[in-house]
Amino acid sequence: MLNIKKQITRLYSSSILGQLSLSGAWVAILAARGFSLAQIGFAETIFHIVSLLSEIPSGVIADVFGRKKSLIISCLMRIIGNLVMVLSNSFSMVCISFVFQAWNYNFASGSDDALAYDSLKSVGQEGRFEKYASNQLIIYRICEGVSLLLAGFSLFLGYRIAYSASVIFALVQLAILAGLTEVRIDESSDAGISEERNIFREIIQCFKESFLFLHQARKALFMMFANSLIGAFDILLLFFLQAKLPMAGIPKWALGLSLLVMQAGGVLGARLILRVKKLGYKAVFLIASMLILSGIAVEHSGLYVLMTLGGFIAALADDALQVRTNARLQEMFPSEQRATLISIESFTFSCIMIVLSPLAGMFFEWW
């Protein structure tokens, strides 16, 4: 019988190692190497174009070959991406690294949640999934904050050492992933059919079921788009603050602390939203939108204390909306299409980021 405690612990541990790195402040690292904000925005666009093209196929691969294998592939992509960055001596190599980092994101996206849900369901504990998802969000913010706290240290060490350390973290993560147990709730009976044909049929079925659901559930489509749009504004603000704060005169020792404070805003937002369960989704969306726009406005003050506050407010609003959106969507998604629709939501986010990333890079550089 599956040891659910060890399974979930391994997934938590993998998430921690997957988020911890000395290269978390990658925007600041690229800016310190002499790349412009427009170039950084273009590199981010490359990431999301690759992610856009790979998101749904990677989800299908996870369903056909197994979520554990998909997570292992994700880890291998991370290792390759970091090694390319260590060896990079041009902007084109930086972009190649971003391609592998996008695949790292794609193969992990949805696979860990799907494996966790099926694992819990196999032992009759699927009711614990919401707590698991909440804990994963907190792990993300804390680890991201710690990584950003080390931003000044990373700049001191240099990008080669910073990305080499990420390779070491990924190797340990790979060992943890190898100990996971693959769980299948509904086994396919078509064992004799070739994997290539299975993949093709799964892709077709994936599109059909997803678009049929979204056509019938317009509210879910709106929520996915709204959440992705707000999330994109927040992420871009936090990304470019990494480069703008030093321009505003923040001391090197305080840069990591400032970025950590911003991440703490996300943790607070994820907790606060649980205390206002009666607040409607549209109200949450409007409040989150106003808070993030306020954060963007404050960013242009040129005062690094106020800029940090703006990032804190934006992260708080984004995570509050993210928690509420996830809860509502999980209630609406049919279980047999859950992984597919998670991929569609990520697909939507990538579409928005492809448009906004270069525009934001030029905007923040010009302002």
C-alpha positions in Angstrom: 0.0 0.0 0.0 1.2 3.5 -0.8 2.9 5.3 2.1 1.1 8.6 1.5 3.1 10.5 4.2 6.4 9.7 2.4 4.8 10.5 -1.0 3.6 13.9 0.0 6.8 14.7 1.9 8.9 13.9 -1.2 6.7 16.2 -3.3 7.1 19.0 -0.7 10.9 18.4 -0.6 11.1 18.4 -4.4 9.2 21.7 -4.5 11.6 23.3 -2.0 14.7 22.2 -3.9 13.0 23.2 -7.2 12.5 26.8 -5.9 15.6 27.4 -3.9 18.5 28.8 -6.0 21.2 31.4 -6.0 19.9 32.6 -9.3 16.4 33.5 -8.2 17.0 37.2 -8.9 17.8 36.4 -12.5 16.7 39.8 -13.8 19.2 41.5 -11.5 21.9 39.0 -12.6 21.2 39.7 -16.3 21.1 43.4 -15.7 24.5 43.2 -13.9 25.9 41.4 -16.9 25.1 44.4 -19.1 21.9 43.2 -20.7 19.2 45.9 -21.2 15.7 45.7 -19.8 14.4 45.3 -23.3 16.7 42.3 -23.9 15.6 40.8 -20.6 11.9 41.3 -21.6 12.6 39.6 -24.9 14.3 36.6 -23.1 11.2 36.3 -20.9 9.1 36.3 -24.1 11.2 33.5 -25.5 10.4 31.6 -22.3 6.7 32.0 -22.7 6.6 31.3 -26.4 8.3 27.9 -25.7 6.0 27.4 -22.7 3.0 28.2 -24.9 3.9 25.6 -27.5 4.9 22.9 -25.0 2.3 23.3 -22.2 -0.5 21.0 -23.4 1.8 18.4 -25.1 3.8 18.1 -21.9 0.6 17.5 -19.9 -0.4 14.8 -22.3 3.1 13.2 -22.0 2.6 13.2 -18.2 -0.7 11.5 -18.6 0.5 8.8 -21.0 4.0 8.0 -19.6 3.4 9.0 -15.9 3.6 12.0 -13.7 6.8 10.8 -12.0 8.7 10.5 -15.3 7.4 14.0 -16.3 8.8 15.5 -13.0 12.1 13.8 -13.6 12.3 15.2 -17.2 11.5 18.6 -15.8 14.5 18.3 -13.4 16.8 17.3 -16.2 15.7 20.3 -18.3 16.5 22.5 -15.3 20.0 21.0 -15.1 20.7 21.5 -18.8 19.3 25.1 -18.7 21.5 26.1 -15.8 24.6 24.5 -17.4 23.9 26.5 -20.6 23.7 29.7 -18.5 27.0 28.9 -16.8 28.6 28.6 -20.2 26.8 31.5 -21.8 28.9 34.3 -23.2 26.2 35.9 -25.4 22.5 36.9 -25.4 21.7 34.0 -27.8 23.0 31.5 -25.2 20.9 33.2 -22.5 17.8 32.7 -24.7 18.7 29.0 -25.3 18.9 28.6 -21.5 15.5 30.1 -21.2 14.1 27.4 -23.7 15.2 24.6 -21.3 13.9 26.5 -18.3 10.6 26.8 -20.1 10.6 23.0 -20.5 11.5 22.6 -16.9 8.4 24.6 -16.1 6.1 22.8 -18.6 6.9 19.2 -17.5 6.5 20.1 -13.8 3.3 22.2 -14.3 0.3 20.2 -13.3 2.3 16.9 -12.9 3.0 17.4 -9.2 -0.6 18.4 -8.4 -1.9 15.5 -10.5 0.3 13.0 -8.8 -0.5 14.4 -5.3 -4.3 14.3 -6.0 -4.2 10.8 -7.3 -2.0 9.7 -4.4 -4.4 11.1 -1.9 -7.4 9.7 -3.7 -5.9 6.3 -3.8 -6.0 6.2 0.0 -9.3 8.0 0.3 -7.8 11.3 1.5 -8.5 13.6 -1.5 -10.1 16.1 0.9 -6.6 17.0 2.0 -5.6 18.3 -1.4 -6.7 21.9 -0.8 -4.4 22.0 2.2 -1.6 20.5 0.1 -2.1 23.1 -2.6 -2.1 25.9 0.0 1.2 24.6 1.5 2.7 24.4 -2.0 1.9 28.1 -2.6 3.5 29.0 0.7 6.6 26.9 -0.1 6.9 28.7 -3.4 6.7 32.2 -1.9 9.1 31.4 1.0 11.7 29.7 -1.2 11.4 32.5 -3.8 11.9 35.0 -1.0 14.9 33.2 0.4 16.4 33.0 -3.1 15.8 36.7 -3.7 17.2 37.5 -0.2 20.5 36.1 -1.5 20.4 38.4 -4.5 23.2 40.6 -3.3 25.3 37.5 -2.4 24.6 36.1 -5.9 25.8 39.3 -7.6 28.9 39.2 -5.5 29.6 35.5 -6.4 28.9 36.0 -10.1 26.4 34.3 -12.3 28.5 31.2 -13.1 28.7 30.2 -9.4 25.1 31.1 -8.8 23.8 28.9 -11.7 26.3 26.1 -10.7 24.7 26.0 -7.3 21.3 25.6 -8.9 22.6 22.5 -10.8 23.6 21.0 -7.4 20.1 21.7 -6.0 18.6 20.1 -9.1 20.7 16.9 -8.7 19.5 16.5 -5.1 15.9 17.1 -6.3 16.4 14.4 -8.9 17.3 11.9 -6.3 14.2 12.7 -4.3 12.0 12.4 -7.4 13.4 9.0 -8.1 11.9 7.8 -4.8 8.3 8.8 -5.8 5.7 6.1 -6.4 3.7 6.4 -9.7 0.0 6.3 -9.0 -2.7 5.6 -11.5 -6.4 5.8 -10.7 -7.8 4.8 -14.1 -5.5 2.4 -15.9 -5.8 2.2 -19.7 -6.7 -1.2 -21.0 -5.1 -0.5 -24.4 -1.7 -1.8 -23.5 -1.0 -3.1 -26.9 -1.4 0.2 -28.7 1.8 2.1 -29.5 2.7 5.0 -27.3 2.9 7.3 -30.3 -0.7 6.6 -31.3 -1.8 7.0 -27.7 -0.1 10.4 -27.5 -1.8 11.5 -30.7 -5.2 10.5 -29.5 -4.7 12.0 -26.1 -3.7 15.4 -27.7 -6.9 15.4 -29.9 -9.0 14.3 -26.9 -7.3 16.9 -24.7 -8.3 19.8 -27.0 -11.8 18.5 -27.6 -12.7 18.0 -24.0 -11.1 21.3 -22.9 -12.7 23.6 -25.4 -16.0 21.8 -25.0 -15.9 22.5 -21.3 -14.7 26.1 -21.7 -17.4 26.7 -24.3 -20.0 25.5 -21.8 -18.5 27.1 -18.8 -17.8 30.7 -19.8 -17.4 31.7 -16.1 -14.4 29.4 -15.8 -12.9 30.9 -18.9 -13.3 34.4 -17.6 -11.7 33.4 -14.2 -8.7 31.8 -15.9 -8.1 34.9 -18.1 -8.7 37.4 -15.2 -6.4 35.5 -12.9 -3.7 35.1 -15.5 -3.8 38.8 -16.4 -3.5 40.0 -12.8 -0.7 37.4 -12.2 1.2 38.7 -15.2 1.1 42.3 -14.0 2.4 41.2 -10.6 5.1 39.0 -11.9 6.4 41.6 -14.3 6.4 44.2 -11.6 8.4 42.0 -9.3 10.8 41.0 -12.1 11.7 44.5 -13.1 11.9 45.8 -9.6 15.0 43.5 -9.3 16.7 45.8 -11.8 14.9 49.1 -10.9 15.7 49.0 -7.2 19.5 49.2 -7.7 18.8 52.1 -10.1 16.9 53.8 -7.3 19.9 53.6 -5.0 19.1 50.8 -2.7 22.2 49.4 -1.0 23.4 46.0 -2.2 22.9 44.5 1.2 19.3 45.6 1.3 18.3 44.4 -2.2 17.7 40.8 -1.1 15.8 41.9 2.0 13.6 44.2 -0.1 12.7 41.3 -2.5 12.0 39.0 0.5 9.6 41.6 1.9 7.7 41.5 -1.5 7.4 37.7 -1.3 6.1 38.0 2.2 3.2 40.0 0.8 2.2 36.9 -1.2 2.1 34.7 1.9 0.0 37.3 3.7 -2.4 37.6 0.8 -2.8 33.8 0.6 -3.8 33.7 4.3 -5.9 36.8 4.4 -8.2 35.6 1.6 -9.2 32.6 3.8 -10.7 35.0 6.3 -13.1 36.6 3.7 -14.8 33.6 2.2 -18.1 35.5 1.8 -16.5 38.1 -0.5 -17.6 37.5 -4.1 -15.1 36.7 -6.8 -15.8 39.9 -8.8 -15.1 42.0 -5.6 -11.9 40.1 -5.0 -10.8 40.7 -8.6 -11.6 44.4 -8.5 -9.8 44.9 -5.2 -6.8 42.9 -6.4 -6.7 44.9 -9.7 -6.7 48.2 -7.8 -4.0 47.1 -5.4 -1.7 45.9 -8.2 -2.2 49.1 -10.2 -1.3 51.0 -7.0 1.8 49.0 -6.7 2.8 49.8 -10.3 2.2 53.5 -9.7 4.3 53.5 -6.5 7.1 51.7 -8.4 7.6 55.0 -10.4 8.2 57.0 -7.3 11.9 56.4 -7.5 12.1 55.8 -3.7 13.2 52.3 -3.0 11.2 52.0 0.3 8.0 52.9 -1.5 8.9 50.7 -4.5 9.3 47.8 -2.0 5.9 48.6 -0.5 4.4 48.6 -4.0 5.8 45.1 -4.7 4.5 43.9 -1.3 1.0 45.1 -2.1 1.0 43.6 -5.6 2.2 40.2 -4.4 -0.5 40.3 -1.6 -3.2 41.0 -4.1 -2.0 38.5 -6.7 -1.8 35.5 -4.2 -5.1 36.4 -2.7 -6.8 36.2 -6.1 -4.8 33.1 -7.0 -6.0 31.2 -3.9 -9.6 32.2 -4.5 -9.4 31.4 -8.3 -7.8 28.0 -7.7 -10.5 27.0 -5.1 -13.4 28.1 -7.5 -11.9 26.4 -10.6 -11.2 23.1 -8.8 -14.9 23.1 -7.8 -15.9 23.6 -11.5 -13.4 21.4 -13.3 -14.6 17.8 -14.1 -12.1 15.4 -12.4 -11.4 13.5 -15.7 -10.4 16.8 -17.4 -8.6 18.4 -14.4 -5.0 18.0 -15.7 -6.0 19.2 -19.2 -7.7 22.3 -17.9 -4.8 23.2 -15.6 -2.6 23.1 -18.8 -5.1 25.4 -20.5 -4.9 27.9 -17.6 -1.1 27.9 -17.9 -1.5 28.2 -21.7 -3.6 31.4 -21.1 -1.0 32.8 -18.8 1.8 32.3 -21.4 -0.3 34.0 -24.1 -0.6 37.1 -21.9 3.0 37.1 -20.9 4.2 36.8 -24.5 2.4 40.1 -25.2 3.2 41.9 -22.0 6.8 40.9 -21.4 8.5 43.0 -24.2 6.1 45.9 -23.7 6.8 45.9 -20.0 10.6 45.8 -20.6 10.4 48.8 -22.9 8.0 50.6 -20.6 10.1 50.2 -17.4 13.3 51.1 -19.3 11.7 54.2 -20.8 10.0 55.4 -17.5 
